[in-house]
């Protein structure tokens, strides 16, 4: 996908406007975001700067009616951010003590400023000690911020679709490579290489090839047997940092784990119920309840959760569960992956969806007719 500089500048202006709206609506004088160099902890950084850090920490300070300032601890990071972010050079700062620099910026605001923070509990102890010495009042705005960025722009949707296509392609790679006698380590290592060689920016590849098939993790060296079930989960971001996810079990034979096969059918029903609930007018909790009602009706249990948001960072700050009362609006992106546990086995399966004014659109909705290896071979090989 090719994006012009003008398109990026228009997207930057749209996001800057959202920041200003958030400050006006919450009577704030500035925003302060904290970021760590790991997936699921860089959402605000990437959203404000179009930059993903690879090491250490960063802070982002946005004063009312001004552009974001990125505060980094090293000159090397500043150089990289200057090449990869959409910030102007004067808005990329470095300091040996980034917490003190943020405090100095806060202190430069007259009076006793109100500073909006997303997930204040995630700020480091050192930052808390320094920032608490300022004259500022810190206001938690996590929910308001999530609601602002959850509806994706046309450009963001393109980015998520590109990541979704790569996730599907990586599963096709798995089908072409998997064979009896291969270790899950060899298979997953090759899949990670495939993802990066085809444009992935970050990956989280997990799997499971023994009971219970509900709980995925890193490869263990397990040798894939002729009647095994291999569960493949790929979460990845494309070159513009946007994430997607696909989860598919592969039943190596029709003799493979009939109990898991029955759960596969229950998951399809539960996911379909969740998709029907993923529409404007409902809330995220309605989606979770729709999924869980099907699972409960079949006498099974939720393994962990129903899924999460997807977008500029892994999870996008949205957990799909009964406590989440967030309103669903058009152009939100979520991954539904009900993890279901039965009496003797479990299973995981999932897809990424885009909400619309009507029915949700599947972004990874291929190869859902059967979980059997022979089926996958017939449509992929």
C-alpha positions in Angstrom: 0.0 0.0 0.0 1.3 3.5 -0.9 0.3 6.5 1.1 1.1 10.0 -0.1 2.7 12.6 2.2 -0.5 14.7 1.8 -2.6 11.9 3.0 -0.4 11.4 6.1 -0.6 15.2 6.8 -4.4 15.1 6.6 -4.5 12.1 9.0 -2.1 14.0 11.3 -4.4 17.1 11.3 -7.4 14.9 12.0 -5.8 13.4 15.1 -4.5 16.7 16.3 -8.0 18.0 16.2 -9.2 15.1 18.3 -6.6 15.9 21.0 -7.8 19.5 21.1 -11.4 18.4 21.3 -10.6 16.1 24.2 -8.9 18.9 26.1 -11.8 21.3 25.5 -14.4 18.7 26.5 -12.6 17.8 29.7 -11.5 21.3 30.6 -7.8 20.4 30.3 -4.7 22.5 29.7 -2.6 19.7 28.4 -2.3 16.0 27.8 0.6 13.8 29.0 1.1 10.3 27.6 3.6 7.7 28.7 4.9 5.0 26.4 7.1 1.9 26.8 8.9 0.0 24.0 6.5 -3.0 23.9 3.3 -4.0 22.2 0.1 -2.8 23.8 2.0 0.0 25.6 2.6 2.5 22.7 -0.9 3.4 21.7 -0.8 7.1 22.6 2.7 7.5 21.3 1.9 6.0 17.9 -1.4 7.8 17.6 0.2 11.2 18.3 3.4 10.8 16.4 3.2 7.9 13.9 6.4 6.6 15.5 7.1 3.3 17.2 9.9 3.2 19.7 12.2 0.2 19.8 13.8 0.7 23.2 13.2 2.4 26.6 10.5 4.9 27.5 9.0 8.0 26.0 6.6 10.8 27.0 4.3 12.8 24.8 3.2 16.3 26.0 0.4 18.1 24.2 -0.5 21.6 25.4 -3.8 23.2 24.5 -3.7 24.8 21.0 -0.2 23.4 20.3 1.3 20.5 18.5 2.5 17.3 20.4 6.0 17.2 21.8 7.8 13.9 21.9 10.3 13.6 24.8 13.0 10.9 24.4 16.0 9.9 26.5 18.6 9.5 23.8 19.9 11.3 20.7 19.7 8.1 18.7 16.0 7.8 19.4 15.6 11.5 18.4 17.4 10.8 15.1 15.1 7.8 14.3 12.0 9.7 15.3 13.0 12.5 13.0 13.1 10.0 10.2 10.0 8.0 11.0 7.5 10.2 12.8 5.4 13.0 11.3 6.5 15.5 13.9 8.4 18.7 13.1 12.0 18.7 14.2 11.4 21.3 17.0 8.7 19.0 18.5 11.2 16.1 19.1 13.0 16.7 22.4 15.6 14.8 24.4 16.7 14.9 28.0 18.6 12.7 30.4 15.6 13.0 32.7 12.5 12.9 30.6 10.3 13.1 33.7 11.9 16.4 34.7 11.5 17.8 31.2 7.8 16.9 31.3 7.5 18.6 34.7 9.2 21.7 33.3 6.7 21.9 30.4 3.9 21.6 32.9 5.3 24.3 35.1 5.5 26.6 32.1 1.7 26.7 32.0 0.4 29.6 34.1 -1.7 28.9 37.2 -2.6 25.3 38.2 -3.1 23.4 35.0 -5.3 20.4 34.6 -3.4 17.6 32.8 -5.2 14.7 31.2 -3.4 11.3 31.5 -4.4 8.0 30.1 -3.9 5.1 32.6 -2.1 7.2 35.2 -1.4 4.0 37.2 0.9 2.9 34.3 3.3 5.8 34.8 6.6 4.8 36.4 7.3 5.5 40.0 10.1 7.9 39.0 7.7 9.9 36.8 5.1 10.0 39.5 7.5 11.3 42.1 8.6 14.1 39.7 5.3 15.0 38.3 3.5 15.0 41.7 5.8 17.9 42.7 4.4 20.2 40.1 1.4 22.5 40.6 -0.7 20.5 38.2 -3.9 18.5 38.8 -3.8 15.2 36.9 -7.1 13.9 35.5 -7.6 10.3 34.3 -9.1 10.4 30.8 -8.6 6.8 29.6 -12.2 6.1 28.7 -12.7 9.4 27.0 -9.5 8.9 24.9 -10.6 5.3 23.9 -13.9 6.7 22.7 -12.1 9.4 20.7 -9.8 7.1 18.7 -12.0 4.0 18.5 -13.8 5.0 15.2 -11.2 4.5 12.5 -10.6 6.9 9.6 -10.6 5.7 6.1 -6.8 5.6 6.1 -6.7 3.6 9.3 -9.2 1.1 8.0 -6.9 0.6 5.0 -4.0 -0.1 7.4 -6.0 -2.6 9.4 -7.1 -4.4 6.2 -3.5 -4.6 5.0 -2.5 -6.2 8.3 -5.5 -8.5 8.1 -4.5 -9.7 4.6 -1.0 -10.5 5.9 -2.4 -12.4 8.8 -4.5 -14.6 6.4 -1.5 -15.0 4.2 0.6 -16.2 7.2 -2.0 -18.9 7.9 -1.8 -20.0 4.3 1.9 -20.3 4.9 1.3 -22.5 7.9 -1.0 -24.8 5.8 1.7 -25.1 3.1 4.4 -26.0 5.6 2.8 -28.1 8.3 3.3 -31.8 8.2 3.4 -34.7 10.6 6.7 -35.1 12.3 7.5 -31.3 12.2 8.0 -29.5 15.5 5.9 -26.5 16.4 9.1 -24.6 17.0 10.2 -25.1 13.4 6.7 -24.3 12.0 6.2 -21.1 14.1 9.8 -19.9 13.4 9.1 -20.1 9.7 5.8 -18.3 10.1 7.5 -15.4 11.9 10.0 -15.1 9.1 7.3 -15.2 6.6 5.5 -12.3 8.3 8.5 -10.1 8.5 9.6 -10.8 5.0 6.2 -9.8 3.8 6.0 -6.4 5.6 5.1 -7.1 9.2 6.4 -4.4 11.6 5.7 -6.4 14.8 4.4 -9.9 15.5 2.9 -12.0 18.3 2.7 -15.6 17.1 1.3 -18.2 19.5 0.2 -21.8 19.2 -1.0 -24.9 21.0 -0.7 -28.5 19.9 -1.8 -30.5 23.0 -4.7 -30.6 25.4 -6.3 -28.4 26.5 -6.3 -26.5 23.1 -7.8 -23.5 24.7 -4.6 -21.8 26.0 -2.1 -20.7 23.5 1.5 -19.8 24.2 5.0 -20.0 22.7 6.1 -23.1 20.8 7.4 -25.9 23.1 9.2 -28.2 20.6 6.1 -30.5 20.4 6.2 -32.8 17.4 3.0 -32.7 15.4 1.3 -36.1 15.3 -1.0 -37.5 12.6 -4.2 -37.0 14.7 -3.2 -33.8 16.5 -4.9 -30.4 16.6 -2.6 -27.5 16.0 -4.0 -24.0 17.0 -2.3 -21.1 15.2 -2.8 -17.5 16.4 -1.2 -14.6 14.5 -1.3 -11.0 15.8 0.7 -8.6 13.7 1.1 -5.0 12.6 1.9 -3.9 9.1 4.3 -1.2 8.0 2.0 1.5 9.3 1.8 0.0 12.8 -1.8 -1.2 12.6 -2.7 -4.6 14.0 -5.0 -7.5 13.2 -5.4 -11.0 14.4 -6.5 -14.4 13.1 -6.8 -17.7 15.0 -7.3 -21.1 13.3 -7.2 -24.6 14.6 -5.9 -27.3 12.1 -7.2 -30.8 12.8 -4.6 -33.0 11.2 -7.1 -35.8 10.6 -10.8 -36.5 11.0 -9.9 -38.8 13.9 -8.4 -35.8 15.7 -10.1 -34.9 19.0 -13.9 -35.2 18.4 -14.4 -33.3 21.7 -12.4 -30.3 20.3 -14.4 -30.5 17.1 -17.7 -30.1 19.0 -16.2 -27.1 20.7 -15.2 -25.6 17.3 -18.9 -25.7 16.3 -19.9 -24.0 19.5 -17.3 -21.3 19.0 -18.6 -20.6 15.5 -22.0 -20.1 16.9 -20.7 -17.9 19.8 -18.7 -15.8 17.4 -21.7 -15.3 15.1 -23.7 -14.1 18.1 -21.0 -11.7 19.0 -20.8 -10.4 15.4 -24.6 -9.8 15.4 -24.2 -7.7 18.5 -21.3 -5.7 17.2 -23.3 -2.9 15.7 -24.1 0.7 16.6 -26.7 1.1 19.3 -25.2 -1.7 21.4 -22.3 -1.7 23.9 -19.2 -3.8 24.1 -20.7 -5.6 27.1 -23.6 -6.7 24.8 -21.1 -8.3 22.5 -19.5 -10.1 25.4 -22.8 -11.2 26.8 -23.9 -12.6 23.4 -20.8 -14.7 23.1 -21.0 -16.0 26.7 -24.7 -16.8 26.5 -24.0 -19.3 23.7 -21.1 -20.9 25.5 -23.1 -21.2 28.8 -26.1 -22.7 26.9 -23.9 -25.5 25.6 -22.6 -26.2 29.1 -19.0 -25.0 28.4 -16.9 -22.3 30.1 -15.1 -19.3 28.9 -11.3 -20.0 28.9 -10.2 -16.4 29.4 -12.0 -13.8 27.4 -14.0 -13.0 24.3 -11.5 -10.7 22.5 -10.3 -7.2 22.4 -9.9 -4.1 20.2 -7.5 -3.8 17.3 -5.9 -0.8 15.7 -2.9 1.4 16.2 -1.6 -0.9 19.0 -2.2 -4.5 20.1 -5.6 -4.5 21.9 -6.2 -0.8 21.1 -7.2 -0.3 24.7 -10.5 -2.1 24.4 -11.2 -5.3 26.4 -14.3 -7.3 25.4 -16.1 -8.2 28.6 -19.2 -7.6 30.6 -17.8 -4.6 32.6 -17.1 -2.6 29.4 -20.1 -0.3 28.8 -18.5 1.5 25.8 -20.9 2.4 23.0 -20.3 0.7 19.7 -20.1 3.1 16.7 -19.3 2.6 13.0 -15.7 2.0 12.0 -14.5 0.3 15.2 -12.3 -2.7 14.9 -12.3 -5.7 17.3 -11.0 -9.2 17.3 -13.4 -11.9 18.5 -11.6 -15.0 19.7 -13.8 -16.9 22.2 -11.7 -19.3 24.2 -13.9 -22.2 25.2 -13.4 -25.0 27.7 -15.4 -28.2 27.7 -15.2 -31.2 30.0 -12.3 -32.9 28.3 -10.8 -30.3 25.9 -11.0 -26.7 24.8 -10.3 -24.6 21.7 -9.5 -21.1 20.5 -10.7 -19.6 17.2 -11.0 -16.0 16.1 -11.3 -13.2 13.5 -11.0 -9.4 13.2 -14.1 -7.4 12.4 -15.0 -3.8 11.3 -18.2 -2.3 12.6 -20.5 -0.5 10.1 -23.9 1.3 10.3 -25.3 -2.2 9.8 -23.7 -5.6 9.9 -20.0 -5.9 10.9 -17.6 -6.8 8.1 -15.1 -9.7 8.7 -11.5 -8.7 7.8 -10.0 -12.2 8.2 -13.0 -14.2 7.3 -11.4 -16.9 5.1 -11.2 -20.7 5.6 -14.0 -21.1 8.1 -16.0 -23.9 6.5 -14.0 -26.7 8.1 -11.1 -27.1 10.6 -9.7 -30.2 8.9 -6.3 -30.2 7.2 -7.7 -31.9 4.1 -10.1 -29.0 3.6 -7.3 -26.4 4.0 -5.1 -28.3 1.5 -7.9 -28.4 -1.0 -8.5 -24.6 -1.0 -4.9 -23.3 -0.3 -2.4 -25.7 -1.8 
